Amino acid sequence: MTDTNGTGLANIDVTAYSEEFSGGEALTNGEGKYTLTGVPPGSSYAVLFYPAFGLNFVPQYYEKGLSFSERTAVPVKEGATAPVSAKLQTGGAIAGTVTDATTHKPLANVYVYASNVRGFEFFGGEAITNANGEYTILGLASGS
């Protein structure tokens, strides 16, 4: 796992799943490397790369898919390793302040979610307001 400059990315959750199997999961190390083990052979898998909360990178499926329908399936064969790498794009952000409509005082601990207008299956983002009512949603793909 790297960014678009080739720098290894730590704390990227990598998950492989199919209709028959769910749960092959690993976290990238400081060099952006990971190994998924225990994935049953004989099927093809969707591989999802999801940055840890607070990292400003756009989640994606292998190979540059921004939704499940845009994924590239990865076949797994017995005794073989399927090399799967990705370069994550730096995300955009939405930031703001949430206040009480009547008192105009900031509201803490409000859950704020941004959804992609292309549909629910496309990645959005989320944040929780701080004590000053401020939030920043990171890791948003270009678009609306």
Disulfide bonds with the S-S distance in Angstrom:
none
